[in-house]
Amino acid sequence: METIRNNFLGILLCLAIAILSWSLGKMIPVIGGPVFSILIGIVISLLFPALLVKKFGSGWGFDTGVKFTSKRLLQLAIVLIGFQMDFYIVLTVGRQSLLVMCFTFASAFLMAFFVGKALKLPGNAKTLIGVGTAVCGASAIAATAPIIGAKDEEVTQAVSTIFLFNIIAIFIFPALGRSIGLDDNGFGMWAGTAINDTSSVVAAGAAWSNLVGNDAALVFATIVKLTRTLMIVPITLVLAVFNLYRSKKESGGRFSFVKVFPWFVIFFVAAALINTFTGFPHELSAGLTDAGKFLIVMAMAAIGLNTNLKKLITNGSRSILLGFSCALVVAVVSLTVLSALGI
């Protein structure tokens, strides 16, 4: 009962924001629920700055529930998203896209490190923008943030930056693809490996389909993007080990893999295995995936509520410059590798 009392109000507030944001995201999918949720959370925290620190009768308050939503419910969301993965499709498409992904991942992380260092951005902000650009936008940022101990302001910066370049990509990728003579498979591979968020990949693929009159590129881009999403698993594991090893080395403590291991990633893989090999009903897997996406919207609301707008504005221009550098190099590298492979 004490746990319920401590978390109830904060979870309820995030739920209310998420319901509104989810509806807005359905009406304006180009922006999407997570971005709406962060923005509404920031506005509420700006208008009611004492909301998260004020206590009511018997110790009731919003703060603990908001923190619970941004951490625990976020991890549950990642697990549920695993129900959209099909390992057969991943293996089929992975053979074609793996080499391209290796180059785009390497270029995104190198660009994030060196440009972020030159811009004097905090380490976590660099990592989140690099992961968001390399893997799958807000979902990858959400999975990585608790592992590296990122602050809510850093998460907001990364999600907002990735969102900006997702929107740009939706409008320019189809036109660029046509101008350089890509076919359906070529554009599908390019969009799937170079655009960050799944919804933006789908939007760009749909725009291409409207131009050419078929859905081949849309389907292929979506499959490539879902394959790319699975790379959350090895990347989060590597970051978890590296982060704890570095902290233990600096403090002189003992390294423990068990403590650092992000166990929710194991459940993510288990969900994908269940969906692939057990004849899991499609309607149920789709429902669980939607539930996971909704929980991400709730978590983004919590992150928005905890965001310091002043810090966000101060570091915003540097984050955008880093995001532009990462997005540009990933798009160019992906296209270059595709050309070299003759795709």
HELIX and SHEET records of a PDB file:
HELIX    1   1 GLU A    2  MET A   27  1                                  26    
HELIX    2   2 GLY A   33  LEU A   47  1                                  15    
HELIX    3   3 GLY A   57  GLY A   59  5                                   3    
HELIX    4   4 ASP A   63  PHE A   68  1                                   6    
HELIX    5   5 THR A   69  LEU A   73  3                                   5    
HELIX    6   6 LEU A   74  ILE A   81  1                                   8    
HELIX    7   7 GLY A   82  GLN A   84  5                                   3    
HELIX    8   8 PHE A   87  ALA A  118  1                                  32    
HELIX    9   9 GLY A  123  ALA A  134  1                                  12    
HELIX   10  10 ALA A  138  ILE A  148  1                                  11    
HELIX   11  11 ASP A  152  SER A  179  1                                  28    
HELIX   12  12 ASP A  184  ALA A  194  1                                  11    
HELIX   13  13 THR A  198  VAL A  212  1                                  15    
HELIX   14  14 ALA A  216  THR A  229  1                                  14    
HELIX   15  15 ILE A  232  SER A  251  1                                  20    
HELIX   16  16 PHE A  257  VAL A  260  1                                   4    
HELIX   17  17 TRP A  263  PHE A  277  1                                  15    
HELIX   18  18 HIS A  282  LEU A  305  1                                  24    
HELIX   19  19 LEU A  309  LEU A  341  1                                  33    
END                                                                             
